Amino acid sequence: MSRSRRSFDPAALAALRSMTVAETPRLYVAVDAGVVELVVTGARWYDTRAKKGGGGAIDLTMHLCGLDFVGAVKRLS
């Protein structure tokens, strides 16, 4: 069985190889007696240890502080 070989434009390959990869920041937040590792992309966040994520400050405050929606909004206000 023979494979047909495709060739790519060398300039296109060079452009692809030189592209930068966007990094997703990891934040380490001290909460009570522990530390939470968060991966953040825009407004979205993910707690790598709790395997839980969400979006925005209200969700994050609810998660980190163990608050309900009303409590989180009051805390942020």
PDB file with SEQRES, HELIX, SHEET and CRYST1 records, atoms N, CA, C and O in Angstrom:
SEQRES   1 A   77  MET SER ARG SER ARG ARG SER PHE ASP PRO ALA ALA LEU          
SEQRES   2 A   77  ALA ALA LEU ARG SER MET THR VAL ALA GLU THR PRO ARG          
SEQRES   3 A   77  LEU TYR VAL ALA VAL ASP ALA GLY VAL VAL GLU LEU VAL          
SEQRES   4 A   77  VAL THR GLY ALA ARG TRP TYR ASP THR ARG ALA LYS LYS          
SEQRES   5 A   77  GLY GLY GLY GLY ALA ILE ASP LEU THR MET HIS LEU CYS          
SEQRES   6 A   77  GLY LEU ASP PHE VAL GLY ALA VAL LYS ARG LEU SER              
HELIX    1 AA1 PRO A   10  ARG A   17  1                                   8    
HELIX    2 AA2 GLY A   56  CYS A   65  1                                  10    
HELIX    3 AA3 PHE A   69  LEU A   76  1                                   8    
SHEET    1 AA1 4 ARG A  26  VAL A  31  0                                        
SHEET    2 AA1 4 GLY A  34  THR A  41 -1                                        
SHEET    3 AA1 4 ARG A  44  ASP A  47 -1                                        
SHEET    4 AA1 4 LYS A  52  GLY A  55 -1                                        
CRYST1    1.000    1.000    1.000  90.00  90.00  90.00 P 1           1          
ATOM      1  N   MET A   1       0.848  -1.157   0.000  1.00  0.00           N  
ATOM      2  CA  MET A   1       0.000   0.000   0.000  1.00  0.00           C  
ATOM      3  C   MET A   1       0.901   1.230   0.000  1.00  0.00           C  
ATOM      4  O   MET A   1       1.803   1.345   0.830  1.00  0.00           O  
ATOM      5  N   SER A   2       0.659   2.132  -0.918  1.00  0.00           N  
ATOM      6  CA  SER A   2       1.498   3.324  -0.975  1.00  0.00           C  
ATOM      7  C   SER A   2       0.727   4.541  -0.476  1.00  0.00           C  
ATOM      8  O   SER A   2      -0.479   4.675  -0.683  1.00  0.00           O  
ATOM      9  N   ARG A   3       1.452   5.400   0.172  1.00  0.00           N  
ATOM     10  CA  ARG A   3       0.858   6.647   0.668  1.00  0.00           C  
ATOM     11  C   ARG A   3       1.227   7.765  -0.279  1.00  0.00           C  
ATOM     12  O   ARG A   3       2.354   7.850  -0.767  1.00  0.00           O  
ATOM     13  N   SER A   4       0.258   8.614  -0.526  1.00  0.00           N  
ATOM     14  CA  SER A   4       0.616   9.788  -1.322  1.00  0.00           C  
ATOM     15  C   SER A   4       1.159  10.834  -0.357  1.00  0.00           C  
ATOM     16  O   SER A   4       0.595  11.074   0.710  1.00  0.00           O  
ATOM     17  N   ARG A   5       2.233  11.431  -0.747  1.00  0.00           N  
ATOM     18  CA  ARG A   5       2.874  12.433   0.117  1.00  0.00           C  
ATOM     19  C   ARG A   5       2.378  13.800  -0.277  1.00  0.00           C  
ATOM     20  O   ARG A   5       2.291  14.139  -1.457  1.00  0.00           O  
ATOM     21  N   ARG A   6       2.057  14.571   0.727  1.00  0.00           N  
ATOM     22  CA  ARG A   6       1.657  15.951   0.494  1.00  0.00           C  
ATOM     23  C   ARG A   6       2.803  16.841   0.944  1.00  0.00           C  
ATOM     24  O   ARG A   6       3.517  16.532   1.898  1.00  0.00           O  
ATOM     25  N   SER A   7       2.958  17.914   0.263  1.00  0.00           N  
ATOM     26  CA  SER A   7       3.975  18.855   0.724  1.00  0.00           C  
ATOM     27  C   SER A   7       3.273  20.158   1.087  1.00  0.00           C  
ATOM     28  O   SER A   7       2.265  20.537   0.491  1.00  0.00           O  
ATOM     29  N   PHE A   8       3.827  20.812   2.059  1.00  0.00           N  
ATOM     30  CA  PHE A   8       3.274  22.077   2.518  1.00  0.00           C  
ATOM     31  C   PHE A   8       4.210  23.199   2.116  1.00  0.00           C  
ATOM     32  O   PHE A   8       5.416  23.004   1.966  1.00  0.00           O  
ATOM     33  N   ASP A   9       3.644  24.350   1.949  1.00  0.00           N  
ATOM     34  CA  ASP A   9       4.415  25.527   1.605  1.00  0.00           C  
ATOM     35  C   ASP A   9       5.378  25.832   2.746  1.00  0.00           C  
ATOM     36  O   ASP A   9       4.942  25.997   3.886  1.00  0.00           O  
ATOM     37  N   PRO A  10       6.688  25.913   2.466  1.00  0.00           N  
ATOM     38  CA  PRO A  10       7.669  26.186   3.519  1.00  0.00           C  
ATOM     39  C   PRO A  10       7.394  27.472   4.286  1.00  0.00           C  
ATOM     40  O   PRO A  10       7.641  27.530   5.491  1.00  0.00           O  
ATOM     41  N   ALA A  11       6.890  28.498   3.620  1.00  0.00           N  
ATOM     42  CA  ALA A  11       6.580  29.758   4.300  1.00  0.00           C  
ATOM     43  C   ALA A  11       5.425  29.573   5.281  1.00  0.00           C  
ATOM     44  O   ALA A  11       5.434  30.138   6.375  1.00  0.00           O  
ATOM     45  N   ALA A  12       4.429  28.776   4.882  1.00  0.00           N  
ATOM     46  CA  ALA A  12       3.303  28.512   5.775  1.00  0.00           C  
ATOM     47  C   ALA A  12       3.767  27.723   6.996  1.00  0.00           C  
ATOM     48  O   ALA A  12       3.337  28.002   8.115  1.00  0.00           O  
ATOM     49  N   LEU A  13       4.637  26.744   6.788  1.00  0.00           N  
ATOM     50  CA  LEU A  13       5.173  25.973   7.909  1.00  0.00           C  
ATOM     51  C   LEU A  13       5.987  26.847   8.850  1.00  0.00           C  
ATOM     52  O   LEU A  13       5.877  26.722  10.069  1.00  0.00           O  
ATOM     53  N   ALA A  14       6.795  27.723   8.293  1.00  0.00           N  
ATOM     54  CA  ALA A  14       7.603  28.624   9.122  1.00  0.00           C  
ATOM     55  C   ALA A  14       6.707  29.540   9.946  1.00  0.00           C  
ATOM     56  O   ALA A  14       6.992  29.799  11.115  1.00  0.00           O  
ATOM     57  N   ALA A  15       5.629  30.032   9.346  1.00  0.00           N  
ATOM     58  CA  ALA A  15       4.697  30.904  10.075  1.00  0.00           C  
ATOM     59  C   ALA A  15       4.027  30.140  11.216  1.00  0.00           C  
ATOM     60  O   ALA A  15       3.880  30.666  12.319  1.00  0.00           O  
ATOM     61  N   LEU A  16       3.627  28.907  10.947  1.00  0.00           N  
ATOM     62  CA  LEU A  16       2.982  28.102  11.988  1.00  0.00           C  
ATOM     63  C   LEU A  16       3.948  27.769  13.120  1.00  0.00           C  
ATOM     64  O   LEU A  16       3.564  27.778  14.289  1.00  0.00           O  
ATOM     65  N   ARG A  17       5.185  27.480  12.779  1.00  0.00           N  
ATOM     66  CA  ARG A  17       6.182  27.145  13.805  1.00  0.00           C  
ATOM     67  C   ARG A  17       6.547  28.341  14.676  1.00  0.00           C  
ATOM     68  O   ARG A  17       6.946  28.174  15.828  1.00  0.00           O  
ATOM     69  N   SER A  18       6.415  29.529  14.135  1.00  0.00           N  
ATOM     70  CA  SER A  18       6.800  30.717  14.896  1.00  0.00           C  
ATOM     71  C   SER A  18       5.652  31.300  15.715  1.00  0.00           C  
ATOM     72  O   SER A  18       5.850  32.270  16.447  1.00  0.00           O  
ATOM     73  N   MET A  19       4.449  30.721  15.602  1.00  0.00           N  
ATOM     74  CA  MET A  19       3.307  31.222  16.367  1.00  0.00           C  
ATOM     75  C   MET A  19       3.545  31.014  17.857  1.00  0.00           C  
ATOM     76  O   MET A  19       4.081  29.990  18.280  1.00  0.00           O  
ATOM     77  N   THR A  20       3.141  31.992  18.632  1.00  0.00           N  
ATOM     78  CA  THR A  20       3.249  31.849  20.080  1.00  0.00           C  
ATOM     79  C   THR A  20       2.010  31.125  20.607  1.00  0.00           C  
ATOM     80  O   THR A  20       0.930  31.200  20.021  1.00  0.00           O  
ATOM     81  N   VAL A  21       2.189  30.442  21.699  1.00  0.00           N  
ATOM     82  CA  VAL A  21       1.084  29.751  22.342  1.00  0.00           C  
ATOM     83  C   VAL A  21       0.673  30.595  23.544  1.00  0.00           C  
ATOM     84  O   VAL A  21       1.489  30.900  24.414  1.00  0.00           O  
ATOM     85  N   ALA A  22      -0.594  30.963  23.577  1.00  0.00           N  
ATOM     86  CA  ALA A  22      -1.083  31.777  24.694  1.00  0.00           C  
ATOM     87  C   ALA A  22      -1.032  30.951  25.974  1.00  0.00           C  
ATOM     88  O   ALA A  22      -1.431  29.787  25.997  1.00  0.00           O  
ATOM     89  N   GLU A  23      -0.542  31.566  27.015  1.00  0.00           N  
ATOM     90  CA  GLU A  23      -0.471  30.881  28.306  1.00  0.00           C  
ATOM     91  C   GLU A  23      -1.722  31.168  29.106  1.00  0.00           C  
ATOM     92  O   GLU A  23      -2.269  32.270  29.058  1.00  0.00           O  
ATOM     93  N   THR A  24      -2.166  30.174  29.836  1.00  0.00           N  
ATOM     94  CA  THR A  24      -3.279  30.343  30.743  1.00  0.00           C  
ATOM     95  C   THR A  24      -2.695  30.527  32.132  1.00  0.00           C  
ATOM     96  O   THR A  24      -2.046  29.623  32.657  1.00  0.00           O  
ATOM     97  N   PRO A  25      -2.919  31.690  32.732  1.00  0.00           N  
ATOM     98  CA  PRO A  25      -2.319  31.922  34.052  1.00  0.00           C  
ATOM     99  C   PRO A  25      -2.892  31.005  35.122  1.00  0.00           C  
ATOM    100  O   PRO A  25      -4.073  30.660  35.102  1.00  0.00           O  
ATOM    101  N   ARG A  26      -2.040  30.623  36.048  1.00  0.00           N  
ATOM    102  CA  ARG A  26      -2.458  29.887  37.238  1.00  0.00           C  
ATOM    103  C   ARG A  26      -2.249  30.814  38.420  1.00  0.00           C  
ATOM    104  O   ARG A  26      -1.177  31.388  38.608  1.00  0.00           O  
ATOM    105  N   LEU A  27      -3.289  30.942  39.199  1.00  0.00           N  
ATOM    106  CA  LEU A  27      -3.223  31.789  40.381  1.00  0.00           C  
ATOM    107  C   LEU A  27      -3.321  30.903  41.615  1.00  0.00           C  
ATOM    108  O   LEU A  27      -4.116  29.965  41.661  1.00  0.00           O  
ATOM    109  N   TYR A  28      -2.508  31.212  42.603  1.00  0.00           N  
ATOM    110  CA  TYR A  28      -2.550  30.478  43.866  1.00  0.00           C  
ATOM    111  C   TYR A  28      -3.112  31.439  44.910  1.00  0.00           C  
ATOM    112  O   TYR A  28      -2.509  32.466  45.220  1.00  0.00           O  
ATOM    113  N   VAL A  29      -4.274  31.083  45.442  1.00  0.00           N  
ATOM    114  CA  VAL A  29      -4.989  31.962  46.351  1.00  0.00           C  
ATOM    115  C   VAL A  29      -5.065  31.308  47.727  1.00  0.00           C  
ATOM    116  O   VAL A  29      -5.498  30.163  47.859  1.00  0.00           O  
ATOM    117  N   ALA A  30      -4.639  32.050  48.750  1.00  0.00           N  
ATOM    118  CA  ALA A  30      -4.732  31.548  50.123  1.00  0.00           C  
ATOM    119  C   ALA A  30      -6.146  31.799  50.639  1.00  0.00           C  
ATOM    120  O   ALA A  30      -6.631  32.930  50.654  1.00  0.00           O  
ATOM    121  N   VAL A  31      -6.794  30.715  51.061  1.00  0.00           N  
ATOM    122  CA  VAL A  31      -8.143  30.796  51.595  1.00  0.00           C  
ATOM    123  C   VAL A  31      -8.169  30.025  52.901  1.00  0.00           C  
ATOM    124  O   VAL A  31      -7.867  28.832  52.933  1.00  0.00           O  
ATOM    125  N   ASP A  32      -8.533  30.714  53.984  1.00  0.00           N  
ATOM    126  CA  ASP A  32      -8.528  30.101  55.311  1.00  0.00           C  
ATOM    127  C   ASP A  32      -7.163  29.462  55.562  1.00  0.00           C  
ATOM    128  O   ASP A  32      -6.147  30.157  55.561  1.00  0.00           O  
ATOM    129  N   ALA A  33      -7.130  28.158  55.776  1.00  0.00           N  
ATOM    130  CA  ALA A  33      -5.857  27.495  56.082  1.00  0.00           C  
ATOM    131  C   ALA A  33      -5.252  26.814  54.867  1.00  0.00           C  
ATOM    132  O   ALA A  33      -4.213  26.164  54.982  1.00  0.00           O  
ATOM    133  N   GLY A  34      -5.881  26.951  53.704  1.00  0.00           N  
ATOM    134  CA  GLY A  34      -5.405  26.250  52.520  1.00  0.00           C  
ATOM    135  C   GLY A  34      -5.071  27.175  51.375  1.00  0.00           C  
ATOM    136  O   GLY A  34      -5.196  28.396  51.473  1.00  0.00           O  
ATOM    137  N   VAL A  35      -4.640  26.561  50.282  1.00  0.00           N  
ATOM    138  CA  VAL A  35      -4.316  27.293  49.063  1.00  0.00           C  
ATOM    139  C   VAL A  35      -5.106  26.671  47.920  1.00  0.00           C  
ATOM    140  O   VAL A  35      -5.179  25.449  47.787  1.00  0.00           O  
ATOM    141  N   VAL A  36      -5.689  27.528  47.105  1.00  0.00           N  
ATOM    142  CA  VAL A  36      -6.469  27.099  45.950  1.00  0.00           C  
ATOM    143  C   VAL A  36      -5.676  27.438  44.694  1.00  0.00           C  
ATOM    144  O   VAL A  36      -5.158  28.547  44.563  1.00  0.00           O  
ATOM    145  N   GLU A  37      -5.581  26.483  43.770  1.00  0.00           N  
ATOM    146  CA  GLU A  37      -4.909  26.733  42.490  1.00  0.00           C  
ATOM    147  C   GLU A  37      -5.984  26.953  41.437  1.00  0.00           C  
ATOM    148  O   GLU A  37      -6.781  26.060  41.149  1.00  0.00           O  
ATOM    149  N   LEU A  38      -5.997  28.152  40.867  1.00  0.00           N  
ATOM    150  CA  LEU A  38      -6.989  28.507  39.859  1.00  0.00           C  
ATOM    151  C   LEU A  38      -6.326  28.679  38.500  1.00  0.00           C  
ATOM    152  O   LEU A  38      -5.273  29.306  38.382  1.00  0.00           O  
ATOM    153  N   VAL A  39      -6.953  28.119  37.484  1.00  0.00           N  
ATOM    154  CA  VAL A  39      -6.568  28.380  36.096  1.00  0.00           C  
ATOM    155  C   VAL A  39      -7.581  29.404  35.595  1.00  0.00           C  
ATOM    156  O   VAL A  39      -8.790  29.188  35.684  1.00  0.00           O  
ATOM    157  N   VAL A  40      -7.081  30.512  35.071  1.00  0.00           N  
ATOM    158  CA  VAL A  40      -7.957  31.612  34.696  1.00  0.00           C  
ATOM    159  C   VAL A  40      -7.806  31.929  33.217  1.00  0.00           C  
ATOM    160  O   VAL A  40      -6.694  32.081  32.712  1.00  0.00           O  
ATOM    161  N   THR A  41      -8.940  32.026  32.528  1.00  0.00           N  
ATOM    162  CA  THR A  41      -8.973  32.445  31.132  1.00  0.00           C  
ATOM    163  C   THR A  41     -10.109  33.443  30.993  1.00  0.00           C  
ATOM    164  O   THR A  41     -11.282  33.071  31.001  1.00  0.00           O  
ATOM    165  N   GLY A  42      -9.754  34.695  30.866  1.00  0.00           N  
ATOM    166  CA  GLY A  42     -10.795  35.728  30.812  1.00  0.00           C  
ATOM    167  C   GLY A  42     -11.564  35.738  32.120  1.00  0.00           C  
ATOM    168  O   GLY A  42     -10.970  35.785  33.197  1.00  0.00           O  
ATOM    169  N   ALA A  43     -12.881  35.695  32.027  1.00  0.00           N  
ATOM    170  CA  ALA A  43     -13.717  35.673  33.225  1.00  0.00           C  
ATOM    171  C   ALA A  43     -13.908  34.250  33.761  1.00  0.00           C  
ATOM    172  O   ALA A  43     -14.441  34.067  34.855  1.00  0.00           O  
ATOM    173  N   ARG A  44     -13.483  33.258  33.005  1.00  0.00           N  
ATOM    174  CA  ARG A  44     -13.662  31.862  33.405  1.00  0.00           C  
ATOM    175  C   ARG A  44     -12.537  31.436  34.332  1.00  0.00           C  
ATOM    176  O   ARG A  44     -11.395  31.865  34.170  1.00  0.00           O  
ATOM    177  N   TRP A  45     -12.860  30.587  35.310  1.00  0.00           N  
ATOM    178  CA  TRP A  45     -11.867  30.076  36.255  1.00  0.00           C  
ATOM    179  C   TRP A  45     -12.148  28.605  36.512  1.00  0.00           C  
ATOM    180  O   TRP A  45     -13.272  28.129  36.355  1.00  0.00           O  
ATOM    181  N   TYR A  46     -11.105  27.902  36.908  1.00  0.00           N  
ATOM    182  CA  TYR A  46     -11.227  26.479  37.220  1.00  0.00           C  
ATOM    183  C   TYR A  46     -10.307  26.164  38.382  1.00  0.00           C  
ATOM    184  O   TYR A  46      -9.109  26.438  38.328  1.00  0.00           O  
ATOM    185  N   ASP A  47     -10.873  25.585  39.437  1.00  0.00           N  
ATOM    186  CA  ASP A  47     -10.111  25.158  40.605  1.00  0.00           C  
ATOM    187  C   ASP A  47      -9.603  23.755  40.307  1.00  0.00           C  
ATOM    188  O   ASP A  47     -10.381  22.802  40.257  1.00  0.00           O  
ATOM    189  N   THR A  48      -8.293  23.632  40.108  1.00  0.00           N  
ATOM    190  CA  THR A  48      -7.717  22.356  39.682  1.00  0.00           C  
ATOM    191  C   THR A  48      -7.821  21.273  40.745  1.00  0.00           C  
ATOM    192  O   THR A  48      -7.884  20.090  40.411  1.00  0.00           O  
ATOM    193  N   ARG A  49      -7.840  21.648  41.996  1.00  0.00           N  
ATOM    194  CA  ARG A  49      -7.877  20.651  43.070  1.00  0.00           C  
ATOM    195  C   ARG A  49      -9.295  20.202  43.379  1.00  0.00           C  
ATOM    196  O   ARG A  49      -9.534  19.024  43.644  1.00  0.00           O  
ATOM    197  N   ALA A  50     -10.242  21.145  43.347  1.00  0.00           N  
ATOM    198  CA  ALA A  50     -11.644  20.801  43.604  1.00  0.00           C  
ATOM    199  C   ALA A  50     -12.343  20.302  42.338  1.00  0.00           C  
ATOM    200  O   ALA A  50     -13.456  19.781  42.395  1.00  0.00           O  
ATOM    201  N   LYS A  51     -11.670  20.470  41.193  1.00  0.00           N  
ATOM    202  CA  LYS A  51     -12.230  20.086  39.892  1.00  0.00           C  
ATOM    203  C   LYS A  51     -13.595  20.740  39.676  1.00  0.00           C  
ATOM    204  O   LYS A  51     -14.573  20.087  39.311  1.00  0.00           O  
ATOM    205  N   LYS A  52     -13.625  22.067  39.918  1.00  0.00           N  
ATOM    206  CA  LYS A  52     -14.851  22.833  39.774  1.00  0.00           C  
ATOM    207  C   LYS A  52     -14.507  24.171  39.157  1.00  0.00           C  
ATOM    208  O   LYS A  52     -13.465  24.753  39.458  1.00  0.00           O  
ATOM    209  N   GLY A  53     -15.379  24.659  38.295  1.00  0.00           N  
ATOM    210  CA  GLY A  53     -15.123  25.942  37.662  1.00  0.00           C  
ATOM    211  C   GLY A  53     -16.376  26.754  37.507  1.00  0.00           C  
ATOM    212  O   GLY A  53     -17.478  26.299  37.813  1.00  0.00           O  
ATOM    213  N   GLY A  54     -16.195  27.960  37.029  1.00  0.00           N  
ATOM    214  CA  GLY A  54     -17.317  28.858  36.824  1.00  0.00           C  
ATOM    215  C   GLY A  54     -16.864  30.097  36.095  1.00  0.00           C  
ATOM    216  O   GLY A  54     -15.779  30.142  35.516  1.00  0.00           O  
ATOM    217  N   GLY A  55     -17.709  31.094  36.133  1.00  0.00           N  
ATOM    218  CA  GLY A  55     -17.383  32.326  35.442  1.00  0.00           C  
ATOM    219  C   GLY A  55     -17.767  33.536  36.255  1.00  0.00           C  
ATOM    220  O   GLY A  55     -18.871  33.607  36.794  1.00  0.00           O  
ATOM    221  N   GLY A  56     -16.876  34.472  36.345  1.00  0.00           N  
ATOM    222  CA  GLY A  56     -17.157  35.737  36.989  1.00  0.00           C  
ATOM    223  C   GLY A  56     -16.863  35.764  38.471  1.00  0.00           C  
ATOM    224  O   GLY A  56     -16.605  34.743  39.109  1.00  0.00           O  
ATOM    225  N   ALA A  57     -16.912  36.975  38.990  1.00  0.00           N  
ATOM    226  CA  ALA A  57     -16.549  37.216  40.383  1.00  0.00           C  
ATOM    227  C   ALA A  57     -17.549  36.614  41.366  1.00  0.00           C  
ATOM    228  O   ALA A  57     -17.165  36.170  42.448  1.00  0.00           O  
ATOM    229  N   ILE A  58     -18.826  36.596  40.996  1.00  0.00           N  
ATOM    230  CA  ILE A  58     -19.830  36.060  41.918  1.00  0.00           C  
ATOM    231  C   ILE A  58     -19.614  34.565  42.113  1.00  0.00           C  
ATOM    232  O   ILE A  58     -19.569  34.088  43.247  1.00  0.00           O  
ATOM    233  N   ASP A  59     -19.480  33.827  41.022  1.00  0.00           N  
ATOM    234  CA  ASP A  59     -19.221  32.380  41.129  1.00  0.00           C  
ATOM    235  C   ASP A  59     -17.949  32.093  41.910  1.00  0.00           C  
ATOM    236  O   ASP A  59     -17.916  31.185  42.741  1.00  0.00           O  
ATOM    237  N   LEU A  60     -16.899  32.870  41.643  1.00  0.00           N  
ATOM    238  CA  LEU A  60     -15.627  32.645  42.313  1.00  0.00           C  
ATOM    239  C   LEU A  60     -15.744  32.921  43.813  1.00  0.00           C  
ATOM    240  O   LEU A  60     -15.212  32.168  44.628  1.00  0.00           O  
ATOM    241  N   THR A  61     -16.434  33.992  44.172  1.00  0.00           N  
ATOM    242  CA  THR A  61     -16.626  34.309  45.586  1.00  0.00           C  
ATOM    243  C   THR A  61     -17.456  33.241  46.274  1.00  0.00           C  
ATOM    244  O   THR A  61     -17.164  32.866  47.410  1.00  0.00           O  
ATOM    245  N   MET A  62     -18.481  32.750  45.603  1.00  0.00           N  
ATOM    246  CA  MET A  62     -19.291  31.666  46.163  1.00  0.00           C  
ATOM    247  C   MET A  62     -18.419  30.447  46.421  1.00  0.00           C  
ATOM    248  O   MET A  62     -18.527  29.807  47.467  1.00  0.00           O  
ATOM    249  N   HIS A  63     -17.565  30.131  45.475  1.00  0.00           N  
ATOM    250  CA  HIS A  63     -16.705  28.950  45.581  1.00  0.00           C  
ATOM    251  C   HIS A  63     -15.661  29.114  46.686  1.00  0.00           C  
ATOM    252  O   HIS A  63     -15.511  28.240  47.540  1.00  0.00           O  
ATOM    253  N   LEU A  64     -14.950  30.223  46.666  1.00  0.00           N  
ATOM    254  CA  LEU A  64     -13.849  30.401  47.609  1.00  0.00           C  
ATOM    255  C   LEU A  64     -14.314  30.624  49.049  1.00  0.00           C  
ATOM    256  O   LEU A  64     -13.663  30.192  50.000  1.00  0.00           O  
ATOM    257  N   CYS A  65     -15.441  31.301  49.189  1.00  0.00           N  
ATOM    258  CA  CYS A  65     -15.893  31.676  50.531  1.00  0.00           C  
ATOM    259  C   CYS A  65     -17.019  30.796  51.054  1.00  0.00           C  
ATOM    260  O   CYS A  65     -17.458  30.959  52.193  1.00  0.00           O  
ATOM    261  N   GLY A  66     -17.486  29.870  50.232  1.00  0.00           N  
ATOM    262  CA  GLY A  66     -18.569  28.992  50.662  1.00  0.00           C  
ATOM    263  C   GLY A  66     -19.873  29.741  50.884  1.00  0.00           C  
ATOM    264  O   GLY A  66     -20.629  29.412  51.798  1.00  0.00           O  
ATOM    265  N   LEU A  67     -20.141  30.736  50.064  1.00  0.00           N  
ATOM    266  CA  LEU A  67     -21.337  31.553  50.211  1.00  0.00           C  
ATOM    267  C   LEU A  67     -22.387  31.200  49.169  1.00  0.00           C  
ATOM    268  O   LEU A  67     -22.075  30.614  48.132  1.00  0.00           O  
ATOM    269  N   ASP A  68     -23.638  31.562  49.451  1.00  0.00           N  
ATOM    270  CA  ASP A  68     -24.667  31.443  48.431  1.00  0.00           C  
ATOM    271  C   ASP A  68     -24.623  32.706  47.570  1.00  0.00           C  
ATOM    272  O   ASP A  68     -23.805  33.595  47.808  1.00  0.00           O  
ATOM    273  N   PHE A  69     -25.499  32.783  46.574  1.00  0.00           N  
ATOM    274  CA  PHE A  69     -25.491  33.898  45.631  1.00  0.00           C  
ATOM    275  C   PHE A  69     -25.641  35.238  46.345  1.00  0.00           C  
ATOM    276  O   PHE A  69     -24.871  36.167  46.101  1.00  0.00           O  
ATOM    277  N   VAL A  70     -26.636  35.335  47.228  1.00  0.00           N  
ATOM    278  CA  VAL A  70     -26.901  36.594  47.932  1.00  0.00           C  
ATOM    279  C   VAL A  70     -25.703  37.000  48.784  1.00  0.00           C  
ATOM    280  O   VAL A  70     -25.299  38.162  48.788  1.00  0.00           O  
ATOM    281  N   GLY A  71     -25.142  36.038  49.502  1.00  0.00           N  
ATOM    282  CA  GLY A  71     -23.983  36.324  50.342  1.00  0.00           C  
ATOM    283  C   GLY A  71     -22.781  36.777  49.538  1.00  0.00           C  
ATOM    284  O   GLY A  71     -22.045  37.669  49.960  1.00  0.00           O  
ATOM    285  N   ALA A  72     -22.577  36.159  48.371  1.00  0.00           N  
ATOM    286  CA  ALA A  72     -21.453  36.543  47.518  1.00  0.00           C  
ATOM    287  C   ALA A  72     -21.624  37.944  46.976  1.00  0.00           C  
ATOM    288  O   ALA A  72     -20.669  38.720  46.940  1.00  0.00           O  
ATOM    289  N   VAL A  73     -22.837  38.275  46.552  1.00  0.00           N  
ATOM    290  CA  VAL A  73     -23.095  39.623  46.017  1.00  0.00           C  
ATOM    291  C   VAL A  73     -22.903  40.666  47.116  1.00  0.00           C  
ATOM    292  O   VAL A  73     -22.326  41.725  46.872  1.00  0.00           O  
ATOM    293  N   LYS A  74     -23.384  40.371  48.322  1.00  0.00           N  
ATOM    294  CA  LYS A  74     -23.202  41.311  49.433  1.00  0.00           C  
ATOM    295  C   LYS A  74     -21.720  41.460  49.759  1.00  0.00           C  
ATOM    296  O   LYS A  74     -21.259  42.570  50.027  1.00  0.00           O  
ATOM    297  N   ARG A  75     -20.977  40.377  49.741  1.00  0.00           N  
ATOM    298  CA  ARG A  75     -19.535  40.404  50.048  1.00  0.00           C  
ATOM    299  C   ARG A  75     -18.780  41.244  49.034  1.00  0.00           C  
ATOM    300  O   ARG A  75     -17.869  41.991  49.393  1.00  0.00           O  
ATOM    301  N   LEU A  76     -19.156  41.123  47.772  1.00  0.00           N  
ATOM    302  CA  LEU A  76     -18.481  41.877  46.707  1.00  0.00           C  
ATOM    303  C   LEU A  76     -18.908  43.341  46.659  1.00  0.00           C  
ATOM    304  O   LEU A  76     -18.187  44.191  46.136  1.00  0.00           O  
ATOM    305  N   SER A  77     -20.083  43.624  47.209  1.00  0.00           N  
ATOM    306  CA  SER A  77     -20.601  45.013  47.139  1.00  0.00           C  
ATOM    307  C   SER A  77     -19.902  45.847  48.110  1.00  0.00           C  
ATOM    308  O   SER A  77     -20.183  47.041  48.214  1.00  0.00           O  
TER     309      SER A  77                                                      
END                                                                             
